Amino acid sequence: MEKYAWKAMIKDGCLDEYIRRHNEIWPEMKELLKSAGICNYTIWNVGNEMFGYYECEKGIEYAASAQANSPIVKKWDEYMKDILIMEMDPVTGAQPLLRKVFELD
């Protein structure tokens, strides 16, 4: 199973709102992520930095394409842009893939 990690910055004073929005994540967004083969999705925070990790049952390329072509993801990104600073890959439309430098199995 392929693994994917991303990073972003939360705007000052917006962490509680970020958490609230994820506690109330839209059912259609959850369904889209699952249908894209995304599982074991976790997001961590330290200071203003956000770090996300998930596994791709159908591969990273499939998950990225499913998200890039989804109106639900576009709507979610628009919803989050007032509290989150996220660099996007111009080719995939998703967060740039972080380079794995170590893994312990």
VOKOLSE-763279 format. One record per atom (N, C-alpha, C, O): residue number from 1; residue in three letters; z, y, x. Coordinates in Angstrom, 1 decimal, decimal comma, always signed. Atoms other than C-alpha are relative to their C-alpha. Example, Ala and Ser with C-alpha at 12.3 -4.5 7.8 and 13.67 -1.06 7.14 Angstrom:
BEGIN
1 ala +0,0 -1,2 +0,9
1 ala +7,8 -4,5 +12,3
1 ala +0,0 +1,2 +0,9
1 ala +0,7 +1,2 +1,9
2 ser +0,0 -1,1 -0,9
2 ser +7,1 -1,1 +13,7
2 ser +0,8 +1,1 -0,8
2 ser +0,9 +2,2 -0,3
end
This chain:
BEGIN
1 met +0,0 -1,2 +0,8
1 met +0,0 +0,0 +0,0
1 met +0,0 +1,2 +0,9
1 met +0,8 +1,3 +1,8
2 glu +0,0 -1,2 -0,8
2 glu -0,9 +3,4 +1,4
2 glu +1,1 +0,9 -0,5
2 glu +1,5 +0,9 -1,6
3 lys -1,0 -1,0 +0,2
3 lys +1,7 +6,1 +1,7
3 lys -0,5 +1,4 +0,2
3 lys -1,4 +1,7 +1,0
4 tyr +0,4 -1,4 +0,0
4 tyr +1,4 +9,8 +1,1
4 tyr +1,2 +0,9 +0,1
4 tyr +2,2 +0,7 -0,6
5 ala -1,1 -1,0 -0,1
5 ala +3,6 +12,7 +2,1
5 ala -0,5 +1,4 +0,0
5 ala -1,6 +1,6 +0,5
6 trp +0,5 -1,4 +0,1
6 trp +3,3 +16,4 +1,4
6 trp +1,2 +0,9 +0,2
6 trp +2,4 +0,5 +0,1
7 lys -1,1 -1,0 -0,1
7 lys +5,3 +19,6 +2,0
7 lys -0,4 +1,3 -0,7
7 lys -1,6 +1,5 -0,9
8 ala +0,3 -1,2 +0,7
8 ala +5,6 +22,9 +0,3
8 ala +1,3 +0,9 +0,3
8 ala +2,3 +0,4 +0,8
9 met -1,1 -1,0 -0,1
9 met +7,9 +26,0 +0,3
9 met +0,3 +0,5 -1,4
9 met -0,5 +0,8 -2,2
10 ile -0,5 -0,5 +1,2
10 ile +10,0 +27,0 -2,7
10 ile +0,2 +1,5 +0,2
10 ile +0,8 +1,9 +1,2
11 lys -0,2 -1,5 -0,2
11 lys +10,1 +30,8 -3,3
11 lys +1,5 +0,2 -0,1
11 lys +2,3 -0,5 -0,8
12 asp -1,4 -0,4 +0,0
12 asp +13,5 +32,4 -2,7
12 asp +0,6 +0,0 -1,4
12 asp +0,0 +0,7 -2,3
13 gly -0,7 +0,0 +1,3
13 gly +15,9 +31,8 -5,6
13 gly -0,6 -0,9 -1,1
13 gly -0,1 -0,8 -2,2
14 cys +0,7 +0,7 +1,0
14 cys +13,6 +29,4 -7,4
14 cys +0,3 -1,5 +0,0
14 cys -0,2 -2,3 -0,8
15 leu -0,2 +1,4 -0,1
15 leu +15,1 +26,0 -6,5
15 leu +0,5 -0,6 -1,3
15 leu +0,1 -1,7 -1,7
16 asp -0,5 +0,5 +1,3
16 asp +17,1 +25,6 -9,7
16 asp -1,1 -0,2 -1,0
16 asp -1,1 -1,1 -1,8
17 glu +1,1 +0,1 +0,9
17 glu +14,0 +26,3 -11,7
17 glu -0,9 -1,1 +0,3
17 glu -1,4 -1,8 -0,6
18 tyr +0,8 +1,1 -0,4
18 tyr +12,0 +23,9 -9,7
18 tyr +0,6 -1,4 -0,5
18 tyr -0,1 -2,2 -1,0
19 ile -0,7 +1,2 +0,4
19 ile +14,6 +21,2 -10,4
19 ile -0,1 -0,2 -1,5
19 ile -0,4 -1,3 -2,0
20 arg +0,0 +0,0 +1,5
20 arg +14,7 +22,1 -14,1
20 arg -1,4 -0,5 -0,5
20 arg -1,5 -1,3 -1,4
21 arg +1,4 +0,4 +0,4
21 arg +10,9 +21,8 -14,4
21 arg -0,3 -1,5 +0,2
21 arg -1,0 -2,1 -0,5
22 his +0,2 +1,4 -0,3
22 his +10,9 +18,4 -12,8
22 his +0,9 -0,9 -0,8
22 his +0,5 -2,1 -1,1
23 asn -0,9 +0,8 +0,9
23 asn +13,8 +17,2 -14,9
23 asn -0,7 -0,1 -1,4
23 asn -0,4 -1,0 -2,2
24 glu +0,7 -0,1 +1,3
24 glu +11,6 +18,1 -17,9
24 glu -1,5 -0,2 +0,2
24 glu -2,3 +0,3 -0,6
25 ile +1,4 +0,2 -0,3
25 ile +8,3 +16,9 -16,4
25 ile -0,8 -0,5 -1,2
25 ile -0,2 -1,4 -2,0
26 trp +0,8 +0,4 +1,2
26 trp +5,6 +16,5 -19,1
26 trp -0,3 -1,5 +0,0
26 trp -0,7 -2,0 +1,1
27 pro +0,4 +1,4 +0,1
27 pro +5,0 +13,0 -20,3
27 pro -1,5 -0,3 +0,4
27 pro -1,7 -1,3 +1,1
28 glu +1,4 +0,2 -0,4
28 glu +1,2 +13,4 -19,8
28 glu -0,1 +0,1 +1,5
28 glu -1,1 -0,5 +2,1
29 met +0,0 -0,1 -1,4
29 met +1,9 +14,4 -16,2
29 met +0,5 -1,3 +0,6
29 met -0,1 -1,9 +1,6
30 lys -0,5 +1,3 -0,5
30 lys +3,9 +11,2 -15,6
30 lys -1,0 -1,0 -0,2
30 lys -1,2 -1,9 +0,7
31 glu +1,0 +1,1 +0,3
31 glu +1,2 +9,1 -17,2
31 glu -1,2 +0,2 +0,9
31 glu -1,7 -0,8 +1,4
32 leu +1,1 -0,2 -0,9
32 leu -1,5 +10,7 -15,1
32 leu +0,3 -0,5 +1,4
32 leu -0,5 -1,2 +2,0
33 leu -0,5 +0,5 -1,3
33 leu +0,5 +10,0 -11,9
33 leu +0,0 -1,5 +0,1
33 leu -0,5 -2,1 +1,0
34 lys +0,0 +1,5 +0,0
34 lys +1,0 +6,4 -12,9
34 lys -1,4 -0,6 -0,1
34 lys -1,7 -1,6 +0,6
35 ser +1,4 +0,5 +0,1
35 ser -2,6 +5,9 -13,9
35 ser -0,8 +0,2 +1,3
35 ser -1,8 -0,5 +1,6
36 ala +0,6 -0,2 -1,3
36 ala -3,6 +7,3 -10,5
36 ala +0,5 -1,0 +1,1
36 ala +0,1 -1,0 +2,2
37 gly -0,5 +1,0 -0,9
37 gly -1,6 +4,4 -8,9
37 gly +1,2 +0,5 +0,8
37 gly +1,6 -0,1 +1,8
38 ile -1,1 -0,6 -0,8
38 ile +1,2 +6,7 -7,7
38 ile +1,3 -0,6 -0,5
38 ile +1,6 -0,7 -1,7
39 cys -1,3 +0,6 +0,3
39 cys +4,6 +5,0 -7,5
39 cys +1,0 +0,4 +1,1
39 cys +0,6 +0,9 +2,1
40 asn -1,0 -0,2 -1,0
40 asn +7,9 +5,3 -5,7
40 asn -0,1 +1,5 +0,5
40 asn +0,0 +1,8 +1,7
41 tyr +0,2 -1,4 -0,3
41 tyr +7,5 +9,1 -5,9
41 tyr +1,4 +0,7 +0,1
41 tyr +2,2 +0,6 -0,8
42 thr -1,2 -0,7 -0,2
42 thr +10,4 +11,1 -4,5
42 thr -0,2 +1,4 +0,7
42 thr -1,1 +1,5 +1,5
43 ile +0,1 -1,3 -0,6
43 ile +10,8 +14,8 -3,6
43 ile +1,4 +0,4 +0,5
43 ile +2,4 +0,2 -0,2
44 trp -1,3 -0,4 -0,7
44 trp +13,5 +16,1 -1,2
44 trp -0,1 +1,5 +0,3
44 trp -1,2 +2,1 +0,3
45 asn -0,1 -1,5 -0,3
45 asn +14,6 +19,7 -0,4
45 asn +1,1 +0,2 +1,1
45 asn +2,1 -0,4 +1,2
46 val -1,0 -0,5 -0,9
46 val +16,3 +21,4 +2,5
46 val -0,4 +1,5 +0,1
46 val -1,5 +1,9 +0,4
47 gly +0,3 -1,4 +0,0
47 gly +16,6 +25,2 +2,4
47 gly -1,1 +0,3 -1,0
47 gly -1,0 +0,0 -2,2
48 asn +1,2 -0,3 +0,9
48 asn +13,3 +26,5 +1,0
48 asn -1,1 -1,0 +0,2
48 asn -2,2 -0,8 -0,4
49 glu +1,0 +1,0 -0,2
49 glu +11,4 +23,5 +2,2
49 glu +0,1 -1,2 -1,0
49 glu +1,1 -1,7 -1,3
50 met +0,1 +1,2 +0,8
50 met +10,2 +20,7 -0,1
50 met -0,8 -1,0 +0,7
50 met -1,8 -0,7 +1,4
51 phe +0,8 +1,1 -0,6
51 phe +9,0 +17,3 +1,0
51 phe -0,1 -1,1 -1,0
51 phe +0,9 -1,5 -1,6
52 gly +0,3 +1,0 +1,0
52 gly +7,4 +14,8 -1,3
52 gly -0,6 -1,3 +0,7
52 gly -1,3 -1,2 +1,7
53 tyr +0,5 +1,3 -0,6
53 tyr +6,6 +11,1 -0,6
53 tyr -0,3 -0,9 -1,2
53 tyr +0,4 -1,0 -2,2
54 tyr +0,3 +1,1 +1,0
54 tyr +4,8 +8,5 -2,8
54 tyr -0,9 -1,0 +0,6
54 tyr -1,5 -0,9 +1,7
55 glu +0,9 +1,1 -0,4
55 glu +3,0 +5,3 -2,5
55 glu -1,1 -0,1 -0,9
55 glu -1,0 +0,2 -2,1
56 cys +1,2 +0,0 +0,8
56 cys -0,5 +4,7 -3,7
56 cys -0,5 -1,4 -0,2
56 cys -1,1 -2,0 +0,8
57 glu +0,4 +1,4 +0,3
57 glu -1,2 +1,3 -5,3
57 glu -1,5 -0,1 +0,0
57 glu -2,0 -1,2 +0,4
58 lys +1,5 +0,0 +0,0
58 lys -4,9 +2,2 -5,6
58 lys -0,6 +0,7 +1,2
58 lys -1,8 +0,9 +1,2
59 gly +0,5 -0,7 -1,2
59 gly -5,2 +4,0 -2,3
59 gly +0,2 +1,5 -0,1
59 gly +0,1 +2,1 -1,2
60 ile -0,2 -1,4 -0,1
60 ile -4,7 +7,6 -1,2
60 ile -1,2 +0,8 -0,6
60 ile -1,1 +1,7 -1,4
61 glu +1,2 -0,6 +0,5
61 glu -8,3 +8,5 -1,9
61 glu -0,1 +0,0 -1,5
61 glu -0,5 +1,0 -2,1
62 tyr +0,1 +0,1 +1,5
62 tyr -8,2 +7,3 -5,5
62 tyr +1,1 +0,9 -0,6
62 tyr +0,7 +1,6 -1,6
63 ala -1,1 -0,9 +0,5
63 ala -4,8 +9,1 -6,1
63 ala -0,4 +1,4 +0,1
63 ala -0,2 +2,2 -0,8
64 ala +0,4 -1,4 -0,2
64 ala -6,2 +12,3 -4,7
64 ala -1,1 +0,4 -0,9
64 ala -1,1 +1,5 -1,5
65 ser +1,1 -0,3 +0,9
65 ser -9,4 +12,1 -6,7
65 ser +0,5 +0,1 -1,4
65 ser +0,1 +1,0 -2,2
66 ala -0,5 +0,0 +1,4
66 ala -7,6 +11,3 -9,9
66 ala +0,8 +1,3 -0,3
66 ala +0,7 +1,9 -1,4
67 gln -0,8 -1,3 +0,2
67 gln -5,3 +14,4 -9,4
67 gln -0,9 +1,2 +0,0
67 gln -0,8 +2,1 -0,8
68 ala +0,9 -1,1 -0,1
68 ala -8,1 +16,7 -8,3
68 ala -0,9 +0,2 -1,2
68 ala -1,3 +1,3 -1,5
69 asn +0,9 -0,1 +1,1
69 asn -10,2 +15,9 -11,3
69 asn +0,8 +0,1 -1,4
69 asn +0,2 -0,1 -2,4
70 ser -0,8 +0,0 +1,3
70 ser -7,3 +16,2 -13,9
70 ser +0,3 +1,4 -0,5
70 ser +0,8 +2,2 +0,3
71 pro -0,4 -1,3 +0,6
71 pro -6,9 +19,1 -16,2
71 pro +1,5 +0,1 -0,1
71 pro +2,0 +1,2 -0,1
72 ile -1,4 +0,0 +0,1
72 ile -3,3 +18,1 -16,5
72 ile +0,6 +0,5 +1,3
72 ile +1,6 +1,3 +1,3
73 val -0,5 -0,5 -1,3
73 val -2,7 +18,6 -12,8
73 val -0,3 +1,4 +0,2
73 val +0,5 +2,2 +0,8
74 lys +0,3 -1,4 -0,2
74 lys -4,5 +21,9 -12,8
74 lys +1,0 +0,8 -0,8
74 lys +1,4 +1,9 -0,4
75 lys -1,0 -0,7 +0,9
75 lys -2,2 +23,0 -15,7
75 lys +1,3 +0,0 +0,7
75 lys +2,0 +1,0 +0,7
76 trp -1,3 +0,1 -0,7
76 trp +0,9 +21,8 -13,8
76 trp +0,0 +0,9 +1,2
76 trp +1,0 +1,6 +1,4
77 asp +0,0 -0,9 -1,2
77 asp -0,2 +23,6 -10,6
77 asp +0,1 +1,4 -0,4
77 asp +0,8 +2,2 +0,3
78 glu -0,1 -1,4 +0,5
78 glu -0,7 +26,8 -12,6
78 glu +1,5 +0,3 -0,4
78 glu +2,0 +1,4 -0,2
79 tyr -1,4 -0,2 +0,5
79 tyr +2,8 +26,3 -14,2
79 tyr +0,9 +0,1 +1,2
79 tyr +1,9 +0,8 +1,1
80 met -0,9 +0,0 -1,2
80 met +4,4 +25,8 -10,7
80 met -0,3 +1,1 +1,0
80 met +0,6 +1,4 +1,8
81 lys +0,4 -1,0 -1,0
81 lys +2,6 +28,6 -8,8
81 lys +0,9 +1,2 +0,1
81 lys +0,9 +1,9 +1,1
82 asp -0,9 -1,1 +0,0
82 asp +5,2 +31,2 -9,7
82 asp +1,3 -0,3 +0,8
82 asp +2,0 +0,6 +1,2
83 ile -1,2 +0,4 -0,7
83 ile +8,0 +29,3 -7,9
83 ile -0,3 -0,8 +1,3
83 ile +0,6 -1,0 +2,1
84 leu +0,3 +0,9 -1,1
84 leu +6,2 +27,2 -5,3
84 leu -1,2 +0,5 +0,8
84 leu -2,2 +0,9 +0,3
85 ile +1,0 -0,4 -0,9
85 ile +4,1 +28,0 -2,2
85 ile -0,6 -1,3 +0,5
85 ile +0,1 -2,0 +1,3
86 met +0,6 +1,3 -0,3
86 met +1,7 +25,1 -1,7
86 met -1,4 +0,2 +0,6
86 met -2,3 +0,7 -0,1
87 glu +1,3 -0,1 -0,7
87 glu -1,2 +24,9 +0,8
87 glu -0,8 -1,2 -0,6
87 glu -0,3 -2,3 -0,7
88 met +0,9 +1,0 +0,6
88 met -4,1 +22,9 -0,7
88 met -1,1 -0,3 +0,9
88 met -1,7 +0,6 +1,6
89 asp +1,1 +0,4 -0,8
89 asp -6,7 +20,9 +1,1
89 asp -1,3 +0,4 -0,8
89 asp -1,4 +0,0 -1,9
90 pro +1,2 -0,5 +0,7
90 pro -10,1 +22,5 +0,2
90 pro -0,9 -1,2 -0,4
90 pro -1,7 -1,1 -1,3
91 val +0,8 +1,1 +0,3
91 val -11,8 +19,1 +0,2
91 val +0,5 -0,9 -1,1
91 val -0,2 -1,2 -2,1
92 thr -0,6 +0,9 +1,0
92 thr -9,4 +17,0 -1,9
92 thr +0,6 +0,7 -1,1
92 thr +0,8 +0,2 -2,2
93 gly -0,7 -0,8 +1,0
93 gly -7,7 +19,8 -3,9
93 gly +1,4 -0,4 -0,1
93 gly +2,1 +0,1 -1,0
94 ala -1,4 +0,4 +0,0
94 ala -4,4 +18,1 -3,1
94 ala +0,7 +0,6 +1,2
94 ala +0,0 +1,3 +2,1
95 gln -0,7 -0,5 -1,2
95 gln -1,7 +19,0 -0,6
95 gln -0,5 -0,8 +1,2
95 gln -0,9 -2,0 +1,1
96 pro +0,5 +0,7 -1,2
96 pro -2,8 +18,2 +3,0
96 pro +0,9 -1,2 +0,3
96 pro +2,1 -1,1 +0,2
97 leu -0,8 +1,2 -0,4
97 leu -1,8 +14,7 +4,1
97 leu +0,7 +0,2 +1,3
97 leu +0,1 +0,7 +2,3
98 leu -0,8 -0,1 -1,2
98 leu +1,0 +14,8 +6,6
98 leu -0,4 -1,2 +0,9
98 leu -0,6 -2,3 +0,4
99 arg +0,3 +1,1 -1,0
99 arg +0,3 +12,7 +9,8
99 arg +1,3 -0,8 +0,2
99 arg +2,3 -0,2 +0,6
100 lys -1,2 +0,8 -0,3
100 lys +2,7 +9,8 +10,1
100 lys +0,1 -0,2 +1,5
100 lys -0,9 -0,5 +2,1
101 val -0,2 +0,2 -1,4
101 val +4,2 +9,6 +13,5
101 val +1,0 -1,1 +0,3
101 val +1,2 -1,5 +1,5
102 phe -0,9 +1,2 -0,2
102 phe +6,8 +6,8 +13,0
102 phe +0,2 -0,7 -1,3
102 phe +0,3 +0,0 -2,4
103 glu -0,3 +0,7 +1,1
103 glu +7,5 +4,1 +10,6
103 glu +0,8 -1,3 +0,4
103 glu +0,4 -2,0 +1,3
104 leu -0,9 +1,1 -0,2
104 leu +10,3 +1,5 +10,6
104 leu -0,1 -0,9 -1,2
104 leu +0,4 -0,6 -2,3
105 asp +0,1 +1,0 +1,1
105 asp +9,6 -1,6 +8,4
105 asp +1,2 -0,9 +0,0
105 asp +1,4 -1,7 -0,8
end
